[in-house]
């Protein structure tokens, strides 16, 4: 009976050692769970970004409003019969004015 208890205690010690220090120990499992959660959050953000990009692509393919908006904001284009006004605030000009120092 004493030998059986000794064997069982040794078996328990070996199993506990593997649980805490062996391959796939509890610490590794906890770290992997945290990494999985972080990856899930990143994947969700990327899904949202992809959905927004997909909506923009569809809008560019089907709608002229988005094309017009891009042409106006990025290329500075205007429509026919429109007048373009550029407002330059005082002090923000980087080009020197002739006759001024």
Rosetta blueprint (number, residue, H / E / L):
1 X L
2 X H
3 X H
4 X H
5 X H
6 X H
7 X H
8 X H
9 X H
10 X H
11 X H
12 X H
13 X H
14 X H
15 X H
16 X H
17 X H
18 X H
19 X H
20 X H
21 X H
22 X L
23 X L
24 X L
25 X L
26 X H
27 X H
28 X H
29 X H
30 X H
31 X H
32 X H
33 X H
34 X H
35 X H
36 X H
37 X H
38 X H
39 X H
40 X H
41 X H
42 X H
43 X H
44 X H
45 X H
46 X H
47 X H
48 X H
49 X H
50 X H
51 X H
52 X H
53 X H
54 X H
55 X H
56 X H
57 X H
58 X H
59 X H
60 X H
61 X H
62 X H
63 X L
64 X H
65 X H
66 X H
67 X H
68 X H
69 X H
70 X H
71 X H
72 X H
73 X H
74 X H
75 X H
76 X L
77 X L
78 X L
79 X L
80 X L
81 X L
82 X L
83 X L
84 X L
85 X L
86 X L
87 X L
88 X L
89 X L
90 X L
91 X L
92 X L
93 X L
94 X L
95 X L
96 X L
97 X L
98 X L
99 X L
100 X L
101 X L
